Amino acid sequence: MILRLLTLSLLILYPIAWFAPLMRAGLLPIFGLSEVSVITGLQSLWGSDAALALIVTFLAIFAPYLKTIGLALVQWDLLDAKVQPVLHVLGKLAMADVFLIALYITLAKGIGLGTIETAWGLYLFTACILVSLVLGMATKRVQAGLK
């Protein structure tokens, strides 16, 4: 029961994480910092590089949400547990987005021209993905114990 509730909570927390500030960025500290979220970052990316925007959209939005929906369906016995390896791959792909964000922050800080501060949305988004991975493993163990 707790696995189901945690999985359903992710369906609410992911959209919050997409709109939450991942980082605050600015050209120089004296001009103030603007907040960047997954959604605002994607909006900007779609305007400049559609191919990269498509990849990041899949990694940040579709992969984690599809994995969570699939996991909920498996937990309620509405989807065969044999799809769990595919769901696990979707979870790993979602983790790639967190890696990309961290890489962008590291590169931007290394250049030294601007100011970047991580914000609470980055931690929420990362936590959602990690919790999803743990829930996937726990669901697999529960399903194996039922056989």
C-alpha positions in Angstrom: 0.0 0.0 0.0 2.8 2.4 0.9 4.5 1.7 -2.5 1.3 2.7 -4.3 0.9 5.9 -2.3 4.6 6.9 -2.9 4.2 6.2 -6.6 1.0 8.2 -6.8 2.7 11.1 -4.9 5.4 11.2 -7.7 2.6 11.9 -10.2 2.0 15.1 -8.3 5.6 15.9 -7.4 7.0 15.7 -10.9 4.9 18.6 -12.3 5.9 20.7 -9.3 9.5 19.9 -9.9 9.2 20.8 -13.6 8.0 24.3 -12.7 10.2 24.8 -9.6 13.5 26.7 -10.0 16.4 24.5 -10.7 18.9 27.3 -10.6 19.3 31.0 -10.5 21.5 32.4 -13.2 22.7 35.8 -14.2 25.4 37.4 -16.4 27.0 39.3 -13.5 26.0 39.3 -9.8 25.1 43.0 -9.8 22.3 42.5 -12.4 20.3 40.0 -10.3 19.6 36.4 -11.0 16.7 34.9 -13.1 15.3 31.5 -12.1 15.5 28.7 -14.5 13.1 25.7 -14.3 12.8 22.6 -16.5 9.9 24.3 -18.3 11.6 27.7 -18.8 14.8 25.9 -19.9 12.8 23.8 -22.4 11.0 26.9 -23.7 14.4 28.6 -24.3 15.9 25.4 -25.9 13.0 25.0 -28.3 13.7 28.4 -29.6 17.3 27.7 -30.3 17.9 24.0 -30.8 14.8 21.8 -31.6 16.8 18.5 -31.7 18.4 19.0 -28.3 15.0 20.3 -26.9 13.3 17.1 -28.1 15.9 14.9 -26.3 15.8 16.9 -23.1 12.0 17.0 -23.2 11.9 13.2 -23.4 14.5 12.8 -20.6 13.0 15.4 -18.3 9.3 15.0 -18.8 8.2 11.9 -20.7 10.7 9.3 -19.4 10.1 9.8 -15.7 6.4 10.3 -16.0 5.9 7.2 -18.3 8.0 5.2 -15.9 5.9 6.3 -12.9 2.6 5.6 -14.7 3.9 2.2 -15.7 5.0 1.5 -12.2 1.6 2.4 -10.8 -0.1 0.2 -13.3 2.2 -2.7 -12.3 1.5 -2.1 -8.6 -2.3 -2.3 -9.3 -1.9 -5.4 -11.5 -3.2 -3.5 -14.5 0.1 -4.1 -16.4 2.2 -7.2 -16.6 5.2 -7.2 -14.3 7.3 -8.3 -17.3 7.5 -4.6 -18.4 9.6 -3.7 -15.4 13.0 -3.9 -17.2 11.7 -1.3 -19.7 10.5 0.9 -16.8 13.9 0.6 -15.2 15.5 1.8 -18.4 13.1 4.8 -18.5 14.2 5.6 -14.9 17.8 5.6 -15.9 17.1 7.8 -18.9 15.4 10.3 -16.5 18.6 10.3 -14.4 20.5 11.3 -17.4 18.7 14.6 -17.4 19.8 15.3 -13.8 23.4 14.6 -15.0 23.0 17.1 -17.9 21.7 19.8 -15.6 24.6 19.2 -13.2 27.0 19.3 -16.1 25.6 22.6 -17.4 25.9 24.2 -13.9 29.5 23.0 -13.5 30.5 24.3 -17.0 28.8 27.6 -16.4 30.5 28.0 -13.1 33.8 27.1 -14.6 33.6 29.8 -17.3 33.3 32.4 -14.6 31.4 35.0 -16.6 28.1 34.5 -14.8 26.7 33.6 -11.5 24.8 30.3 -11.0 23.2 29.1 -7.8 21.4 25.8 -7.5 17.8 26.1 -6.3 15.4 23.8 -4.4 13.8 22.5 -7.6 17.0 20.7 -8.6 16.9 18.8 -5.4 13.2 18.0 -5.7 13.6 16.8 -9.3 16.6 14.7 -8.4 14.7 13.2 -5.3 11.7 12.4 -7.5 13.9 10.4 -9.9 15.8 8.6 -7.1 12.6 7.7 -5.3 11.2 6.4 -8.5 14.2 4.2 -9.0 13.9 2.9 -5.4 10.2 2.3 -5.9 10.9 0.4 -9.0 13.3 -1.9 -7.2 10.9 -2.4 -4.3 8.0 -3.2 -6.6 10.1 -5.8 -8.4 10.9 -7.4 -5.0 7.3 -7.4 -3.9 6.2 -8.8 -7.3 8.9 -11.5 -7.0 7.7 -12.4 -3.5 4.1 -12.9 -4.7 5.1 -15.6 -7.2 
